[in-house]
């Protein structure tokens, strides 16, 4: 990787998507990302566990939605860099005809979007929308070119809403997207939470290292995003405790909560 890939890719400034890629063991990152990532991990070592467990949560949720809820359309907003299993790989692995639209405004993710666009089945469809989640109407208009928004959609905000400082704006973004999809659609949301002193210190270290501030909210605040939806068991819980597979039982508690809600 070189800085000539895209003029918007600054290798000297820590970058959220690249830091998460580093914590997950990926190679799409620069020294500045690794330095900042190490600085955060020095005060909050569980950030590495959080990064890996967040992807395991995604895998379990998408599998549940495709297998048990019968969802065939996914809108993954704030996709991040490809790593481990991605949404379309899990969904199309369950049902070959699943359609997945990825959304991100990150030039790094855009540069790697081709990896996200490779459907794993002939019947499957994937698409990428380069957009900021602060423009939900644009996202919906673009997503409608691939997805049938008159049929159930799984809307996913996976660890990205902490980059919005205003809680009211966060709720408005989520409610705007969910208002545009029909009954039977699902919302999936997780974020880091202010449930421990070390994670709060890690957030402070992130800013000191030059990273974009990440707002840690309480589980109760995150649950407000599901207002009017029917929470799927077990509700709003640490992501390691959301329907863990047999081999994942007893995973370490981390300061990240998530839930799945169904629109009725």
Beta strands, then each sheet from edge to edge (+ up, - down):
strand 1: 73-77
strand 2: 99-104
strand 3: 125-130
strand 4: 154-158
strand 5: 186-192
strand 6: 229-231
strand 7: 237-238
strand 8: 256-263
sheet 1: 3+ 2+ 1+ 4+ 5+ 8- 6+
sheet 2: 3+ 2+ 1+ 4+ 5+ 8- 7+
end
